[in-house]
Structure formats: structure tokens, C-alpha cells
Amino acid sequence: MTTELGRRTVLASACGIACGAALTGCAGYGPGRATPATPGTPAAAAGGGAIPLAAVADIPVGGGVVVAAQDTVVTQPVEGEFKAFTATCTHQGCLVATVTDTINCVCHGSTFAVADGSVVAGPAPAPLAEKAITVADGAVLLA
């Protein structure tokens, strides 16, 4: 009986690790989402102590991108003005999923303004917290 329990534990652990790795590889990609900076891109090349979020060219005017790996949403409310906010919805902690003309949490329908992270439609009780960023060498960087 001890041997059978050992096999089940090993198999369950292996399945958990494999499934977790597969799901992690899918997180953070899709329409309206940013992909992590890769070596050779403007965001990665901007360097310093700041964390690269996205290339300026990848952030649409009046919209934005979600950078899931950094729990950040970057927006460009008007041309040349960039903002960053936490990507965690203030309702129940879901990651916001997309940015159109609003920042959208698909878990319960909350939407936030791209200009200041304020709640456009609930049930979110509070705005998204702003994050400090810099723009250098064609990239938006988390300060």
C-alpha cells in the first residue's frame, strides 16, 4: 500500500509541474497584450536599472498593452504621453486582460480609464494604482 501511495504522489506531482509549466507559457499573450522585451528590442536595449515594459511603437494612441509578467498595464492616452498602472483589478484581484479605449477586466466586467486608471464601470471599488515609468530610446521602462 505504501508503494501505491508513492506512485500516486509522484504522478500527481509530475502532472502538476507539467501543467503549471504549460499554463505559464501561455500567460500574458494575445490581443491587446504586450509580450516581454527580448534582447535586441528597443525596450531591452534601453537598459539601466529600469525594467523594460514595451516599445513605444507597440502602444496604440488611446489604448495600451498589458505586461502580465510585470503586473503592469501601459497606456498612451494621447500621442506621446505614456502612463502605467497595476494590472491587478481592484475588485477581486484578477489580471486585467485587454486594453481598447478602456482597460478591461473580463472577470467581472470592470473597466478603467486609460488616462488615469479611474473606474469607468464597476464593480471595481477603486482606481488602478499608478506606477512610475520613464521613456527612453523608444521604450517604456518601469522606473
Long-range contacts (C-beta under 8 A, 24 or more apart in sequence): 27-68, 27-69, 28-66, 28-67, 28-68, 28-69, 30-97, 30-98, 31-98, 32-63, 32-64, 32-65, 32-66, 32-97, 32-98, 32-99, 32-100, 33-65, 33-66, 33-67, 33-68, 33-97, 33-98, 34-58, 34-65, 34-66, 34-67, 34-74, 36-67, 36-69, 37-139, 41-139, 42-137, 42-138, 42-139, 43-139, 43-140, 43-141, 44-139, 45-137, 45-139, 46-136, 46-137, 46-138, 46-139, 46-141, 48-136, 48-141, 50-134, 50-136, 50-141, 50-142, 50-143, 51-141, 51-142, 52-139, 52-140, 52-141, 52-142, 53-84, 53-133, 53-139, 53-140, 53-141, 53-142, 54-139, 54-140, 55-138, 55-139, 55-140, 56-82, 56-135, 56-138, 56-139, 56-140, 57-138, 59-140, 62-101, 62-114, 63-99, 63-100, 63-101, 63-114, 64-99, 64-103, 64-114, 65-99, 66-95, 66-96, 66-97, 66-98, 66-99, 68-95, 70-142, 71-95, 72-131, 72-142, 73-99, 73-103, 73-128, 74-133, 74-140, 75-99, 75-103, 75-114, 75-115, 76-114, 77-114, 77-115, 82-133, 82-135, 82-140, 83-114, 83-115, 83-116, 83-117, 83-130, 83-133, 84-130, 84-131, 84-132, 84-133, 84-140, 84-142, 85-112, 85-117, 85-127, 85-128, 85-129, 85-130, 85-131, 86-128, 86-129, 86-131, 87-128, 88-128, 89-124, 89-128, 90-119, 90-124, 90-125, 90-126, 90-127, 90-128, 91-122, 91-123, 91-124, 91-125, 96-128, 103-128
